[in-house]
């Protein structure tokens, strides 16, 4: 398939029917033999109803939508279906993350650069399928145009690629595409064109939450539910178990859906890695691998140390939330008196450790408490050569407590006539906030930043700044109370007892799991999830169960 033709197909796909067989080939939902999962009824989901008894009444349902795969999901889906990807897949332009999470649905568009990369990536994947054709078709390539060989490929591989069975009409269109290309090209070229068209189809590139059609309240199909829980928990397509349940129309049962969600959550490293990704994005230290530190000021810092810190944070998340012997509670993640340390990072924590594998280690109780005193989080919230006191405070207030503050004015600068080289960071901001216009905002987060001054830009604990003893005490005004604390650890101990902290975490995970902006999540929906989360002891599995059993998980408004 020529590059220009492929680009035309892809660009048409982005504005055409998501359920059509070829990109842009239809003007609405596919017709013909719907197959299992194609609409209401067995495999297509139940008649849409809202369960009674909600304390808030009928929930404000999310809108029906399509949702582009993230770069990671594109890669994972291609690997699951075909077993390999080409080098271009790892060079897709980054998914935008101006706020919230990288999987936010309304920000995942297909820009021209991404479209061009998709063409190159699918060309590489399709070429690999042709080279390994014996793994995908049950006939010689020369015989692909006769008999049922191509139909069998579209039925089996196509179903895995699109996360639902192709309709008869869609299979006929791809068969016609093969025949059209084969008129003037060899069978391998025609087969490659079919594979590339399968991947360039919006049915591969996008997830759907459209149900069986209609208006008003609609129920997602079983196949859509399978994709929803699989991409939420594994960042990849539904496995054979989910597809079989969807095919038999069993997945829309709330008990079955919850059981399958817990099965995926307990599936091992892949699930814990995705949950770790949520925490890294939420607490904003996912950018640490690209961060730099001043090598003259911090010779201990290196890419290897950074890599160890990221691995240590993941080990901490797994120990707190996935260890069968533990309580699997988010509260433990905030308050655990231990961390994970390697020989390279031990100097950051003032402990002894050996080996390159992160090892569970007791840490000084006055200095460390849970994930948010780990060097990965603290270094990620710091500048290359300084602590960035206000930014640290803002991250904790906004991300951990969901209390958003106004952005700083664009023309901010210190009054240099009042700043001397021997001033600590706290002294600088104390002077700065004597201005009432500044103090009103800075009082909301500077106290947190003062407490975090006990940690340098690479996460080491310290007691002095500019050869002066650090005063880590402060106050944190909240909606209903003011916290007074003596240190960052003391602050985190108090924050870990606030219901607000766990309500924020539940809402943040709801935004991540559903790809919706936090502003689009109704108060009632967030409250209901937080209440279930609290009743379950703030366990991760309780949070997931409550999310997938919510009406807003399986129903949409169209």
C-alpha positions in Angstrom: 0.0 0.0 0.0 1.4 3.4 -1.0 2.2 5.9 1.8 -0.2 8.5 0.3 -3.1 6.0 0.1 -2.5 4.8 3.6 -2.5 8.3 4.9 -5.7 9.1 3.1 -7.3 6.0 4.7 -6.1 6.9 8.1 -7.2 10.5 8.0 -10.6 9.4 6.7 -10.8 6.9 9.5 -10.6 9.6 12.1 -13.8 11.3 10.9 -15.7 8.3 9.6 -17.6 5.4 11.3 -15.7 3.7 14.1 -17.7 0.6 13.6 -17.1 0.4 9.8 -15.0 -2.3 8.3 -12.5 -0.2 6.3 -11.5 3.3 7.5 -14.2 5.7 6.4 -16.2 3.0 4.7 -19.5 3.6 6.5 -21.7 6.4 7.8 -23.0 4.7 10.9 -22.9 1.4 12.8 -22.1 -1.6 10.7 -25.1 -3.5 9.4 -25.6 -7.1 8.4 -24.8 -10.0 10.7 -24.1 -8.3 14.0 -22.5 -11.2 15.6 -22.1 -11.6 19.4 -21.6 -8.3 21.2 -23.0 -6.2 18.4 -26.0 -4.8 20.2 -28.5 -5.3 23.0 -29.2 -8.9 23.9 -26.8 -11.8 24.4 -23.3 -10.6 24.0 -24.4 -7.0 23.5 -25.3 -5.9 27.0 -28.6 -5.7 28.9 -31.3 -3.1 28.5 -29.9 0.1 30.0 -31.3 0.7 33.5 -30.0 2.7 36.5 -30.1 0.7 39.7 -32.3 2.2 42.4 -31.3 3.1 45.9 -28.4 5.4 45.3 -28.1 8.1 48.0 -27.7 10.6 45.2 -30.4 9.4 43.0 -29.7 8.9 39.3 -26.0 9.4 38.6 -24.8 11.9 35.9 -23.6 9.4 33.4 -20.6 9.9 31.2 -21.1 10.7 27.5 -20.9 8.0 24.9 -17.5 8.4 23.2 -14.6 6.9 21.3 -11.2 6.8 22.9 -7.8 6.6 21.1 -5.4 4.1 22.4 -2.4 5.7 24.2 1.0 4.9 22.8 1.5 2.3 25.4 -1.8 0.7 24.7 -1.1 0.7 20.9 2.2 -1.1 21.6 0.6 -3.6 24.0 -2.3 -4.3 21.7 0.0 -4.9 18.7 2.2 -7.2 20.8 -0.8 -9.1 22.1 -2.3 -9.6 18.6 0.8 -10.1 16.5 3.6 -10.9 18.9 6.0 -8.1 17.7 6.2 -4.4 16.8 8.7 -2.5 14.7 11.1 0.3 15.9 8.7 3.1 14.8 6.2 2.0 17.5 8.7 3.2 20.1 9.0 6.6 18.5 5.4 7.7 18.5 5.1 11.4 19.6 4.3 11.5 23.3 0.7 11.5 24.5 -0.2 14.9 25.7 -0.4 15.3 29.5 -0.9 19.0 30.2 -3.0 18.1 33.2 -4.4 15.0 34.7 -3.2 11.7 33.1 -1.8 10.6 29.8 -4.9 8.6 29.0 -7.4 11.4 29.2 -9.8 10.6 26.4 -10.6 14.1 25.2 -7.0 15.0 24.7 -6.0 11.9 22.7 -6.4 13.1 19.1 -4.6 12.0 15.9 -2.4 14.8 14.7 -0.6 14.7 11.3 2.7 13.6 12.9 1.1 10.8 14.8 -0.8 9.7 11.6 2.5 9.5 9.7 4.0 7.5 12.5 1.0 5.1 12.5 1.5 4.5 8.8 5.2 3.6 9.3 4.5 1.5 12.4 1.7 -0.5 10.8 3.8 -1.0 7.7 6.5 -2.6 9.9 4.0 -4.8 11.7 2.3 -5.8 8.5 5.7 -6.7 6.9 6.4 -8.9 9.9 3.1 -10.7 9.6 3.8 -11.4 6.0 7.3 -12.7 6.9 5.8 -15.0 9.5 2.6 -15.8 7.6 2.7 -19.4 8.7 1.9 -18.2 12.2 -1.2 -16.4 11.1 -2.8 -18.2 8.2 -3.4 -21.9 7.6 -2.6 -21.9 3.9 0.3 -20.9 1.6 0.2 -17.2 0.7 -0.4 -18.1 -2.9 -3.7 -19.7 -1.9 -4.9 -16.9 0.4 -7.4 -15.6 -2.2 -9.2 -18.9 -2.5 -11.3 -20.9 0.0 -11.8 -19.7 3.5 -8.2 -19.0 4.5 -8.5 -15.2 4.4 -11.9 -15.3 6.1 -10.5 -17.5 8.8 -7.6 -15.0 9.4 -10.1 -12.1 9.6 -12.3 -14.0 12.0 -9.5 -15.0 14.4 -6.8 -12.3 14.2 -9.3 -9.6 13.3 -11.4 -10.3 16.4 -8.3 -10.0 18.6 -7.2 -6.8 16.8 -10.6 -5.1 17.0 -11.6 -6.6 20.4 -14.8 -7.7 18.9 -15.9 -10.0 16.0 -16.0 -8.5 12.5 -19.4 -8.5 10.9 -20.0 -10.4 7.6 -20.1 -7.0 5.9 -16.7 -6.1 7.3 -15.2 -9.4 6.3 -16.5 -9.0 2.8 -15.0 -5.5 2.5 -11.5 -6.8 3.6 -11.9 -9.7 1.2 -12.7 -7.3 -1.6 -9.6 -5.1 -0.6 -7.4 -8.2 -0.9 -8.8 -9.0 -4.3 -8.4 -5.5 -5.5 -4.7 -5.3 -4.5 -4.0 -8.8 -5.7 -5.1 -7.9 -9.2 -1.9 -6.0 -9.9 0.4 -7.2 -7.0 1.7 -10.5 -5.6 -0.3 -12.2 -2.8 2.2 -11.1 -0.1 1.6 -7.4 -1.1 -2.1 -7.9 -1.0 -2.0 -9.6 2.4 0.2 -6.9 3.8 -2.3 -4.3 2.6 -5.1 -6.1 4.5 -3.1 -6.4 7.7 -2.1 -2.7 7.5 -5.8 -1.7 6.9 -6.9 -3.7 9.9 -4.5 -1.8 12.1 -5.1 1.6 10.6 -8.8 1.1 11.1 -10.4 3.2 13.9 -11.7 -0.2 15.2 -8.1 -0.9 16.1 -6.8 2.6 17.0 -9.8 3.6 19.0 -11.9 2.0 21.8 -15.6 2.6 21.7 -18.1 3.3 24.4 -21.2 3.5 22.2 -23.2 0.5 23.3 -25.7 -0.9 20.8 -26.7 2.5 19.6 -29.8 4.6 20.3 -30.3 7.7 22.4 -30.7 8.5 26.1 -29.2 6.0 28.5 -27.3 3.2 26.8 -25.5 0.1 28.0 -22.0 -0.7 26.8 -21.7 -4.0 25.0 -20.0 -6.9 26.7 -17.0 -6.4 24.3 -16.8 -2.8 25.3 -16.8 -3.8 28.9 -14.1 -6.3 28.3 -11.9 -3.6 26.8 -12.8 -1.1 29.5 -11.6 -3.2 32.4 -8.6 -4.7 30.5 -7.2 -1.3 29.4 -7.9 0.2 32.8 -6.0 -2.5 34.7 -3.5 -3.9 32.2 -3.2 -1.1 29.6 -3.7 -3.8 27.0 -6.5 -5.7 25.1 -8.9 -8.3 26.7 -7.5 -11.7 27.1 -9.1 -15.0 25.9 -11.1 -15.3 29.1 -12.7 -11.9 28.8 -13.4 -12.4 25.1 -15.1 -15.7 25.8 -17.2 -14.1 28.5 -18.1 -11.3 26.2 -19.0 -13.7 23.4 -21.4 -15.6 25.8 -23.0 -12.4 27.1 -22.0 -13.0 30.7 -19.7 -10.0 31.3 -22.5 -7.4 31.8 -23.4 -9.2 35.0 -22.0 -7.0 37.8 -20.8 -9.9 39.8 -18.9 -11.4 36.8 -17.5 -8.0 35.8 -16.2 -7.4 39.4 -14.7 -10.9 39.6 -12.9 -10.4 36.3 -11.6 -7.0 37.4 -10.1 -8.6 40.5 -8.7 -11.4 38.5 -6.8 -8.9 36.3 -5.7 -6.8 39.3 -4.2 -10.0 40.8 -2.5 -11.1 37.6 1.0 -10.2 38.7 3.6 -7.7 37.5 1.7 -6.3 34.7 -1.2 -5.1 36.8 1.0 -3.8 39.6 3.1 -2.0 37.0 0.0 -0.2 35.6 -1.1 0.7 39.2 2.4 2.0 39.7 2.1 4.1 36.6 -1.1 5.7 38.0 0.8 6.7 41.2 3.8 8.0 39.2 1.5 10.2 37.0 -0.7 11.3 39.9 2.2 12.3 42.1 4.1 13.7 39.1 7.4 11.9 39.4 6.9 10.1 36.2 9.0 12.8 34.6 12.0 12.0 36.8 13.8 9.9 34.1 14.0 13.0 32.0 15.1 15.3 34.9 18.6 16.5 35.3 20.5 17.5 38.5 23.5 19.8 38.9 26.4 17.4 38.8 28.7 19.8 40.7 26.3 20.2 43.5 25.1 16.6 43.5 27.9 14.2 42.3 26.0 11.3 43.9 23.2 11.7 41.2 23.5 9.6 38.1 21.2 7.9 35.6 21.7 4.6 37.5 20.6 6.2 40.8 17.6 7.6 39.1 16.7 4.2 37.6 17.1 2.6 41.0 14.8 5.2 42.6 12.1 4.5 40.0 12.5 0.8 40.7 12.4 1.4 44.4 9.1 3.3 44.2 7.5 0.5 42.2 8.7 -2.0 44.7 7.1 0.1 47.5 3.8 0.2 45.7 3.8 -3.5 45.1 4.7 -4.2 48.7 2.0 -2.0 50.1 -0.9 -2.7 47.7 -0.2 -6.2 46.3 1.6 -8.2 48.9 -0.8 -11.1 50.0 0.7 -10.9 53.5 -0.1 -7.2 53.9 -3.2 -5.2 54.2 -3.0 -3.8 50.6 -4.1 -0.4 51.9 -3.3 2.9 50.4 -2.9 4.1 54.0 0.1 1.7 54.3 1.6 3.3 51.2 1.4 6.6 52.9 2.7 5.6 56.4 4.9 2.5 56.0 8.1 2.8 58.1 10.2 1.1 55.5 11.4 1.7 52.0 13.3 -0.2 49.2 17.0 0.6 48.8 19.9 -0.4 46.6 23.6 0.0 47.2 23.6 3.1 45.0 20.7 4.8 46.8 21.6 3.8 50.3 23.6 7.1 50.8 20.5 9.1 50.1 18.7 7.4 53.0 21.6 7.2 55.4 21.4 3.4 55.6 23.5 0.4 54.6 22.4 -1.7 51.7 24.1 -4.1 49.2 23.2 -5.2 45.7 21.5 -3.7 42.8 18.0 -5.1 43.6 15.7 -2.8 45.7 15.6 -4.5 49.1 13.1 -3.7 51.9 14.9 -1.7 54.5 13.8 0.0 57.7 14.3 3.7 57.4 14.9 6.4 60.1 11.4 7.0 61.5 11.9 10.8 62.0 12.9 11.2 58.4 10.9 8.8 56.2 7.3 7.7 56.1 5.9 6.0 53.0 6.0 6.7 49.3 5.9 10.5 49.6 9.1 10.7 51.6 10.9 8.5 49.1 13.7 10.1 47.1 11.9 9.4 43.8 9.0 11.6 44.7 11.1 14.3 46.4 13.7 14.5 43.6 10.9 14.6 41.0 9.3 17.6 42.7 12.7 19.5 42.8 14.7 21.7 40.4 18.1 20.7 39.1 19.9 22.9 41.6 17.4 23.7 44.3 14.4 22.4 46.1 11.7 24.6 44.5 9.8 25.1 47.7 6.4 26.3 46.3 6.3 23.6 43.6 6.7 20.9 46.2 4.0 22.4 48.3 1.6 22.7 45.4 2.1 19.1 44.3 1.2 17.8 47.8 -1.8 20.1 48.2 -3.2 19.6 44.7 -2.5 16.0 44.1 -2.8 14.4 47.5 -5.6 16.6 48.9 -7.3 17.7 45.6 -7.3 21.4 46.7 -6.3 23.3 43.6 -4.7 26.7 43.9 -4.4 29.5 41.3 -1.3 29.4 39.1 1.4 32.0 39.8 1.5 35.3 38.0 3.6 35.3 34.9 5.6 38.3 36.0 6.7 36.9 39.4 10.2 37.7 40.6 11.8 38.1 44.0 12.6 41.6 45.2 16.4 41.2 44.8 17.0 44.2 47.0 15.8 42.2 49.9 17.5 38.9 49.1 21.0 38.1 50.4 23.1 35.1 49.5 23.0 33.6 53.0 19.2 33.4 53.1 17.6 30.1 53.4 14.7 29.3 51.0 12.3 29.7 53.9 13.6 33.2 54.7 13.2 34.2 51.0 9.6 33.1 50.9 8.8 34.6 54.3 9.9 38.0 52.9 8.0 37.3 49.6 4.8 36.5 51.3 4.7 39.7 53.4 3.0 41.1 50.2 -0.7 40.4 50.9 -1.4 39.7 47.3 1.1 36.9 47.4 0.4 35.6 50.9 -3.2 34.7 50.1 -2.2 32.0 47.7 1.2 31.1 49.2 -0.3 30.4 52.6 -2.0 27.5 51.0 1.1 25.5 50.1 4.3 27.2 51.4 3.9 25.5 54.8 4.2 22.1 53.0 7.2 23.4 51.2 8.8 24.6 54.4 8.5 21.1 55.9 10.0 19.5 52.7 13.0 21.7 53.0 14.4 18.9 55.2 15.1 17.1 51.9 17.6 18.4 49.3 16.9 18.3 45.5 18.0 14.6 45.2 16.0 13.5 48.2 18.6 13.3 51.0 17.5 14.3 54.4 19.3 17.4 55.8 19.1 19.6 58.9 20.6 22.8 57.5 20.3 25.2 54.6 22.9 27.8 54.0 24.5 26.6 57.3 21.4 27.5 59.3 19.1 25.0 61.1 16.0 24.3 59.0 12.7 25.1 60.6 10.4 22.5 59.2 7.3 23.5 61.2 4.3 25.1 59.7 0.6 25.2 59.1 -1.6 23.9 56.4 -5.1 25.6 56.1 -7.7 23.2 54.7 -11.4 23.6 54.0 -12.5 22.6 57.5 -9.4 22.8 59.6 -5.8 24.0 59.9 -3.1 21.4 60.5 -0.1 22.4 62.6 3.0 20.3 62.2 6.6 20.1 63.3 8.1 18.3 60.3 7.2 16.7 56.9 6.8 13.3 58.5 4.5 14.8 61.1 2.5 16.5 58.4 2.1 13.2 56.4 1.1 11.4 59.6 -1.7 13.9 60.1 -2.7 13.9 56.4 -2.9 10.1 56.5 -5.7 10.4 59.0 -7.9 12.7 56.9 -10.9 11.3 55.0 -10.2 14.0 52.5 -6.9 12.3 51.5 -8.6 9.1 50.5 -11.5 10.8 48.8 -9.0 12.6 46.7 -7.1 9.4 45.9 -10.4 7.7 44.9 -11.4 10.5 42.7 -8.0 10.6 41.1 -8.1 6.9 40.4 -11.6 7.3 39.0 -10.3 9.9 36.6 -7.4 7.7 35.6 -9.4 4.5 35.2 -12.1 6.2 33.1 -10.0 8.6 31.1 -12.2 11.5 32.3 -10.9 14.9 33.5 -11.5 15.3 37.3 -13.7 18.3 36.5 -16.1 16.0 34.6 -16.6 13.8 37.6 -19.7 14.6 39.6 -19.6 15.2 43.3 -22.0 12.3 44.0 -20.1 9.9 41.9 -16.8 10.7 43.6 -18.5 10.6 47.1 -20.0 7.2 46.4 -16.7 5.7 45.4 -14.9 7.3 48.3 -17.4 5.8 50.8 -16.9 2.3 49.4 -13.2 2.8 49.5 -13.3 3.9 53.1 -15.5 1.0 54.1 -13.1 -1.4 52.6 -10.1 -0.1 54.6 -8.7 1.9 51.7 -7.7 -1.3 49.9 -6.8 -1.1 46.2 -9.0 -4.1 45.3 -12.0 -2.4 47.1 -11.5 0.7 45.1 -11.4 -1.3 41.8 -14.4 -3.3 42.8 -16.4 -0.2 43.6 -15.4 1.5 40.4 -16.5 -1.4 38.1 -19.7 -1.9 39.9 -20.8 1.7 39.6 -23.5 2.5 37.0 -21.2 5.0 35.4 -18.8 2.2 34.4 -21.3 0.3 32.3 -23.8 3.0 31.2 -23.5 6.0 29.0 -25.7 8.8 27.9 -26.0 9.4 24.1 
